[in-house]
Structures are given as C-alpha cells and as structure tokens.
Amino acid sequence: MKRSIIAGIGKYIPEHVETNDDLSQIMDTSDAWIQERTGIKERHFADKHKDTPASMGAKAAEIAIERAGISKEDVDFIIFATLSPDYYFPGSGVLMQRELGIAHTEIGALDVRTQCTGFIYGLTVADQFIRTGMYKNILLVGAEKHSMGLDFTTRGRNVSVIFGDGAGAVVLQPVEDENRGILASALHSDGTHAEILAMVNPGSHGGYHHEKLGLEVDFGFSESRYDPIFVTRKMLDAAQLFPYMDGPTVFKIAVQKFPAAILEVLEKAGKKPAELDLLVPHQANLRISQFVAKRLGLKEDQVYNNIQRYGNTTAASIPIALCEAWEEGRVKEGDLVCLAAFGSGFTWGANLMRW
C-alpha cells in the first residue's frame, strides 16, 4: 500500500525583525508583558509592497522542490493554506503557480482556509491523493502575511503582538514502504462559537450570524438591496476590520483539543506519547505548547517550539517549525513525528508520520 512521505521541505522568513521593544514604541505594551503571556520575543514582518503570501510561498516551495530532487514542472498538484490570501479571490494557489513559472502546466491548485490548522488539513488531503495514486508530487504550502491587517494600537495589542509573517512548503511523494510516511491523521471542527476567534469583516454575512446568536453589533449595513455592505463607514470608524480573539476562552479549549488530537492519531497507529521522537505543534502560544507537553508527559527534547523567534504564523507555523527542526538535525529518517494544530473555527487536528 502506498504511503505519503515528505520528500522535500523549505521555508521563507522575511528579513525584517520586529521585536517586542519595537512594538512597545507604538502601543502600550512591553517585552515582559508579551513574553509572559505568549513566550514571543520577536517576529518577522514581510515587505509591505513586495512580499505576498503567494510570493513567499513560492520562495519556500523552490527550496522544497530542490530538496525533493525534482523540477518545478514535475509538480502535479498544489495545495495552498492561508488565512491572509493575496486577494479575496482568486485563491493564492494559482498566484503561486504563476510565481513559480509553471502556469503552463495547468495543474490543479486547491486553497485551504482552515486558518491555523490549514497545513494539517492540507497534509491530510494530499495524503489521500497520494494513497490513491492520483498524484505523485504534491506541493503543499502554508504562507501568511499577517502584518498587513493587524491593529497596531493599544486597542489591538492582545492580538497584534502575537502574529508574524512567513511561509513553509513540503513536497509529498508516494513510497511503498509501510513503515514510513503518514501513519494516521485526524481532523475535527466545531463551529458553535466561531466568532470567539474570527475576522468577520469584510464578509458577506450582512449581520446574519450575529442576529442568529442574539448579538447586537452595528456594522452600518443599509436596508437597501443595492447598497454595498462588504465594507461600510461604520466598520472603518469602529475598527471592525481587524481580527478578534477571546484569548482566555481560546486557551481553555485549545489545551483540551490539542492533546486529544495527538492521542487520537497515536492510538490509530498503535503508539504512545513516550514513543514520539518529536512533536511539532502549531506555534499558537508557548504556554499552550508547554501545557500540552506536560499533559502528555513529554520531555522538553520531544517538543519543538520556535514561536519565540517568529510569533504565530498560523498556517505557515508547522511547516516553518518542521523545516527548521529538520535543518537542525532534530528530525531524522525513522523518527516518529507528530504535527498538531488548533485554531479558528474552531478546527483542530493532527498527523503522525514515520520520517
């Protein structure tokens, strides 16, 4: 039976480093305040006028493709995960295809919008394509440019200090060895409290979900059938075009779902936490990662965290961390590696693989 292996991996990190002290110059915060709550010391911000999720994804993809020992023309399918796409539409997958110079191949490009779990969902989808024999060289990319849409004032500090920009990519290929590759995957969601971690505007809801939930929020929508409601003056004046997060509630749910998903894939594969060589969690918050590791009884060297340097890069965080771990020799052939994420939606999931 075919299994999916990561044949090549790459990352792209924007050059500019934004430290906590830099942010303290433009909002009421401090290095100590940010590190205490998130573990983050610095993050990277992309060039405002040049870098995009698609262009950063292409740079990471070129490295992954080279390390996989294939050419760009060998790629037969693209999966692109992001919550900060270049355009509202079309998706960033086709834009990255163009950036790579392979639009002429006319291969399919699928965009995944499950936010922080985008890479986990994308990896699971790619695995199914590989297992069925439909594709042989799938390019999976997670890329984010959060810095273009955050509220860099004291009002938005609880969210804005967390996020950074970057991209990570992998090339997935089939292997006949049943002792290697992706052993198990788990995907879950619960949309009951979707607005707890969300960016609801701009959107096409017209206030529907808020009315349904009994929430009184004035977005400035007109009753006229022909007046646009995608972006209103009220949204701009009331700063309703920024992400919102109820941090304590997200933390409380995340520390339940993260370990549950990890245990689920371990059980599917007949493994135990102690057998893990490395857990690479979505870099949401260092305190969450530490809590999950403690709950699973994992040692410090069994978990890889780099949120201290990059912040939360959502869909890009796992491939960036996995690539960095591989480059440092923390991931070697034969290692049992688990990837896990939790995020907006809520969505959560995990993949277990034998490297």
C-alpha positions as CSV (number, residue, x, y, z in Angstrom):
1,M,0.0,0.0,0.0
2,K,1.3,3.5,-0.9
3,R,2.1,5.9,1.9
4,S,3.0,9.6,1.7
5,I,6.4,10.9,2.6
6,I,7.7,14.4,2.8
7,A,10.5,14.3,0.1
8,G,11.5,17.9,0.4
9,I,10.9,20.8,2.8
10,G,11.7,24.5,2.7
11,K,10.9,27.8,4.4
12,Y,11.0,31.5,3.8
13,I,11.3,34.1,6.5
14,P,11.1,37.8,5.7
15,E,14.2,39.7,6.6
16,H,12.8,42.4,8.8
17,V,12.7,41.5,12.5
18,E,10.1,43.3,14.7
19,T,11.0,42.9,18.4
20,N,8.7,43.4,21.4
21,D,10.6,46.6,22.2
22,D,9.8,47.9,18.7
23,L,6.1,47.2,19.3
24,S,6.3,49.0,22.7
25,Q,7.1,52.2,20.8
26,I,3.7,52.3,19.1
27,M,1.4,50.7,21.7
28,D,1.1,50.4,25.4
29,T,3.0,47.1,25.9
30,S,6.4,45.8,26.9
31,D,8.8,42.9,26.2
32,A,8.0,41.4,29.6
33,W,4.2,41.7,29.1
34,I,4.3,39.9,25.7
35,Q,6.8,37.2,26.8
36,E,4.8,36.4,30.0
37,R,1.6,35.8,28.0
38,T,2.9,34.3,24.8
39,G,6.6,33.4,25.0
40,I,7.2,35.5,21.9
41,K,10.4,37.7,21.8
42,E,10.3,38.8,18.2
43,R,8.6,38.1,14.8
44,H,9.3,38.8,11.2
45,F,7.3,41.2,9.0
46,A,7.2,41.0,5.2
47,D,7.9,43.9,2.9
48,K,4.6,45.8,2.7
49,H,4.9,46.5,-1.1
50,K,6.7,43.4,-2.4
51,D,6.1,40.2,-0.3
52,T,2.7,38.4,-0.6
53,P,1.6,35.0,0.7
54,A,2.0,33.7,-2.9
55,S,5.5,35.2,-3.5
56,M,6.7,34.0,-0.1
57,G,5.1,30.6,-0.6
58,A,6.9,30.4,-4.0
59,K,10.3,31.0,-2.3
60,A,9.7,28.3,0.3
61,A,8.4,26.0,-2.5
62,E,11.5,26.4,-4.6
63,I,13.7,25.1,-1.7
64,A,11.4,22.2,-1.0
65,I,11.3,21.2,-4.7
66,E,15.1,21.3,-5.0
67,R,15.5,19.2,-1.8
68,A,13.0,16.7,-3.2
69,G,15.2,16.3,-6.2
70,I,12.5,17.2,-8.8
71,S,11.9,20.1,-11.1
72,K,9.0,22.6,-10.8
73,E,7.4,21.0,-13.9
74,D,7.3,17.7,-12.0
75,V,4.8,19.1,-9.5
76,D,1.3,17.7,-10.4
77,F,-0.9,19.4,-7.8
78,I,-0.8,22.4,-5.5
79,I,-2.4,22.9,-2.1
80,F,-2.1,26.3,-0.6
81,A,-3.1,27.1,3.0
82,T,-3.5,30.6,4.3
83,L,-5.9,32.9,6.2
84,S,-4.3,36.0,4.6
85,P,-4.7,35.5,0.9
86,D,-3.3,37.9,-1.7
87,Y,-6.8,38.6,-3.0
88,Y,-10.3,37.9,-1.7
89,F,-10.5,35.8,-4.9
90,P,-8.9,34.1,-6.8
91,G,-7.0,32.0,-4.2
92,S,-3.3,32.2,-3.7
93,G,-2.6,28.7,-5.1
94,V,-2.9,29.8,-8.7
95,L,-0.9,33.0,-7.9
96,M,1.9,31.0,-6.5
97,Q,1.7,28.7,-9.6
98,R,2.3,31.8,-11.7
99,E,5.1,33.0,-9.4
100,L,6.8,29.6,-9.9
101,G,6.6,29.9,-13.6
102,I,4.6,26.7,-14.1
103,A,1.2,28.1,-15.0
104,H,1.7,26.5,-18.4
105,T,1.5,23.0,-16.8
106,E,-2.2,23.7,-16.0
107,I,-2.1,21.6,-12.8
108,G,-4.8,21.9,-10.2
109,A,-4.5,24.3,-7.3
110,L,-6.6,23.9,-4.2
111,D,-6.8,26.6,-1.5
112,V,-7.4,25.6,2.1
113,R,-9.0,28.1,4.5
114,T,-8.9,26.4,7.9
115,Q,-6.6,29.1,9.4
116,C,-4.2,27.7,12.0
117,T,-5.0,24.1,11.0
118,G,-4.5,24.8,7.3
119,F,-1.3,22.8,7.0
120,I,-2.8,19.8,8.9
121,Y,-5.9,19.8,6.7
122,G,-3.8,20.2,3.6
123,L,-1.4,17.4,4.5
124,T,-4.4,15.1,5.1
125,V,-5.9,15.9,1.8
126,A,-2.6,15.5,0.0
127,D,-2.1,12.1,1.7
128,Q,-5.4,10.8,0.3
129,F,-4.4,11.9,-3.2
130,I,-1.0,10.2,-2.9
131,R,-2.5,7.0,-1.5
132,T,-5.0,6.6,-4.3
133,G,-2.3,7.2,-6.9
134,M,-3.9,10.3,-8.4
135,Y,-0.8,12.4,-7.9
136,K,2.9,11.8,-7.4
137,N,4.4,15.2,-6.5
138,I,2.1,17.4,-4.4
139,L,3.4,20.8,-3.4
140,L,1.8,21.8,-0.1
141,V,2.4,25.4,1.1
142,G,1.4,27.4,4.2
143,A,2.1,31.1,3.9
144,E,0.9,34.2,5.8
145,K,1.2,37.9,5.8
146,H,-0.5,39.0,9.0
147,S,1.3,42.3,9.2
148,M,-0.9,43.8,6.5
149,G,-4.1,43.6,8.6
150,L,-3.4,44.0,12.3
151,D,-4.4,46.8,14.6
152,F,-1.1,48.2,15.8
153,T,-2.6,50.3,18.5
154,T,-3.0,49.7,22.2
155,R,-6.6,48.8,21.4
156,G,-5.5,45.8,19.3
157,R,-2.4,44.7,21.3
158,N,-3.8,41.4,22.6
159,V,-4.0,40.1,19.1
160,S,-1.4,42.1,17.2
161,V,1.6,41.2,19.3
162,I,1.1,37.5,18.6
163,F,1.4,37.3,14.8
164,G,4.2,37.2,12.3
165,D,4.8,36.6,8.6
166,G,6.4,33.7,6.7
167,A,6.0,30.6,4.6
168,G,6.8,26.9,4.7
169,A,6.5,24.2,2.0
170,V,6.8,20.5,1.5
171,V,6.7,18.1,-1.5
172,L,4.8,14.9,-0.8
173,Q,5.6,11.7,-2.8
174,P,4.4,8.1,-2.6
175,V,6.5,5.3,-1.1
176,E,5.7,1.6,-0.9
177,D,7.4,1.2,2.5
178,E,4.6,0.8,5.0
179,N,6.9,1.6,7.8
180,R,7.4,5.2,6.5
181,G,5.3,8.2,5.7
182,I,2.0,9.4,7.2
183,L,0.6,6.7,9.5
184,A,-2.5,8.4,10.8
185,S,-4.5,11.7,10.6
186,A,-7.3,13.3,12.5
187,L,-9.4,16.3,11.5
188,H,-12.1,18.0,13.6
189,S,-14.2,21.1,13.9
190,D,-16.9,22.7,16.0
191,G,-18.4,26.0,14.7
192,T,-20.6,26.6,17.7
193,H,-18.6,29.6,18.9
194,A,-16.9,30.6,15.7
195,E,-16.9,34.3,16.5
196,I,-14.7,33.8,19.6
197,L,-11.7,33.8,17.2
198,A,-12.5,35.4,13.9
199,M,-12.3,38.3,11.5
200,V,-15.9,38.7,10.5
201,N,-15.4,41.8,8.2
202,P,-15.1,42.2,5.4
203,G,-17.6,39.5,4.7
204,S,-20.9,38.7,3.1
205,H,-22.9,37.9,6.3
206,G,-24.9,41.1,6.4
207,G,-25.1,40.6,10.2
208,Y,-27.0,37.3,9.8
209,H,-24.8,35.3,12.2
210,H,-24.8,37.9,14.9
211,E,-28.6,38.3,14.8
212,K,-28.9,34.5,15.0
213,L,-26.6,34.4,18.0
214,G,-28.5,37.3,19.6
215,L,-25.6,39.7,19.4
216,E,-26.3,43.4,18.9
217,V,-23.5,44.7,16.7
218,D,-24.0,47.6,14.4
219,F,-21.9,47.2,11.2
220,G,-23.6,50.1,9.5
221,F,-25.5,48.0,7.0
222,S,-28.1,49.7,4.8
223,E,-31.5,48.2,4.2
224,S,-31.3,48.9,0.5
225,R,-30.9,45.9,-1.7
226,Y,-28.4,47.8,-3.9
227,D,-26.1,49.5,-1.3
228,P,-22.8,47.6,-0.8
229,I,-22.3,46.1,2.6
230,F,-19.0,44.4,2.1
231,V,-17.2,47.4,3.8
232,T,-19.1,50.2,5.4
233,R,-18.0,53.5,7.0
234,K,-19.2,52.2,10.4
235,M,-16.8,49.2,10.1
236,L,-13.9,51.6,9.4
237,D,-14.8,54.1,12.2
238,A,-15.4,51.4,14.8
239,A,-12.3,49.4,13.8
240,Q,-14.3,46.3,12.9
241,L,-11.9,45.3,10.1
242,F,-9.4,43.6,12.4
243,P,-9.2,40.1,13.9
244,Y,-10.9,39.4,17.3
245,M,-9.9,36.9,19.8
246,D,-11.2,36.0,23.3
247,G,-7.8,34.8,24.5
248,P,-8.7,33.0,27.8
249,T,-11.5,31.0,26.1
250,V,-9.3,30.0,23.2
251,F,-6.6,28.9,25.6
252,K,-9.1,26.9,27.6
253,I,-10.4,25.0,24.6
254,A,-7.0,24.6,22.9
255,V,-5.4,22.8,25.8
256,Q,-8.2,20.2,25.6
257,K,-8.3,19.7,21.8
258,F,-4.6,19.8,21.2
259,P,-3.7,16.7,23.3
260,A,-6.9,14.9,22.3
261,A,-6.0,15.1,18.6
262,I,-2.4,13.9,19.3
263,L,-3.6,11.0,21.4
264,E,-6.1,10.1,18.6
265,V,-3.5,9.7,15.9
266,L,-1.2,7.8,18.3
267,E,-3.9,5.4,19.1
268,K,-4.8,4.9,15.5
269,A,-1.2,3.9,14.8
270,G,-0.8,1.8,18.0
271,K,1.7,4.2,19.5
272,K,2.2,6.0,22.8
273,P,3.4,9.6,23.6
274,A,6.6,8.3,25.0
275,E,7.5,6.8,21.6
276,L,7.4,10.2,19.9
277,D,10.7,11.5,18.7
278,L,9.3,14.9,18.1
279,L,6.0,16.8,18.4
280,V,5.8,19.9,16.2
281,P,2.7,21.8,17.4
282,H,1.2,24.8,15.7
283,Q,3.0,27.8,17.2
284,A,0.0,29.4,18.7
285,N,1.3,30.3,22.2
286,L,4.3,28.9,24.0
287,R,2.2,28.5,27.2
288,I,-0.2,26.3,25.3
289,S,2.6,24.1,23.9
290,Q,4.1,23.8,27.4
291,F,0.8,22.8,28.9
292,V,0.1,20.2,26.2
293,A,3.6,18.7,26.6
294,K,3.1,18.4,30.4
295,R,-0.3,16.8,29.9
296,L,1.1,14.2,27.6
297,G,4.1,13.6,29.8
298,L,6.6,14.7,27.0
299,K,10.1,15.7,27.8
300,E,11.5,19.1,26.6
301,D,13.5,17.5,23.8
302,Q,10.4,15.8,22.4
303,V,8.7,19.1,21.5
304,Y,9.9,21.7,19.0
305,N,9.0,25.4,19.6
306,N,10.2,28.4,17.7
307,I,7.4,30.9,18.4
308,Q,9.9,32.9,20.4
309,R,11.6,34.0,17.1
310,Y,8.7,34.0,14.6
311,G,5.5,34.6,16.6
312,N,2.3,32.8,15.4
313,T,2.4,32.4,11.6
314,T,-0.8,30.3,11.6
315,A,-0.9,28.1,8.5
316,A,2.8,28.6,8.0
317,S,3.9,27.8,11.5
318,I,4.1,24.0,11.3
319,P,6.0,23.8,8.0
320,I,8.4,26.5,9.2
321,A,9.0,24.8,12.5
322,L,9.3,21.3,10.9
323,C,11.7,22.7,8.3
324,E,13.8,24.3,11.0
325,A,13.8,21.2,13.1
326,W,14.9,19.1,10.1
327,E,17.7,21.6,9.3
328,E,18.9,21.4,12.9
329,G,19.0,17.6,12.8
330,R,16.1,17.2,15.2
331,V,14.2,15.2,12.6
332,K,16.0,12.1,11.1
333,E,14.9,9.2,8.9
334,G,13.0,6.7,11.0
335,D,11.8,9.3,13.6
336,L,8.2,9.2,14.8
337,V,6.9,12.8,14.3
338,C,3.6,14.2,15.2
339,L,2.2,17.5,13.9
340,A,-0.8,19.1,15.6
341,A,-2.8,22.3,15.4
342,F,-5.8,24.1,16.9
343,G,-7.4,27.3,15.6
344,S,-10.2,29.5,14.4
345,G,-13.4,27.8,13.6
346,F,-12.8,26.0,15.8
347,T,-10.8,23.5,13.9
348,W,-8.1,21.1,15.2
349,G,-6.3,18.0,14.0
350,A,-3.0,16.0,13.9
351,N,-0.8,13.9,11.6
352,L,1.5,11.2,12.7
353,M,4.3,10.1,10.4
354,R,7.4,8.0,10.3
355,W,10.1,10.2,8.7
